[in-house]
Amino acid sequence: MPFVIEKSRDPFYKEGMQKGMQKGIQKGLVQGKLEEQRAIAISLLDILDDETISKKVGLKLSEVKKLRREHQGD
């Protein structure tokens, strides 16, 4: 007779699912913040220099320069 484990009742399964969900939520929050920083930086490209944008928005200078190259002429 096969041994069957019901996942929904397994405490290790539940714990793993909880940790996975928390990790996914945290990753989503970090990604959302980065997307917001990039959007703000893009909106400032026409009025501020790269160094100022980097300092005020919290992005690396190289990221701001990359955004400027990608959005030249917009």
Phi, psi and omega in degrees: 000125182292150178266122183244132177249127177274112185304322184294344179257351183281118182297328179290323176296314180299315180297317179297320178296317179298314180297320179296318178296316180298318179296319179295318178297315180299316180298321178295321179294318179296315179297319179297319179296317180297318178297321178295317178299317179296317180298318178295315180300317180299321181290341181262354185302328184275354182234345181230159176279164185300318182297318180294316178301314180303313181293316186282328183267335179090023175257156175294148180303320180298325178292319179295317178297321178296316178298321180297316179298319182291334186246018176295132178085002178287000000 
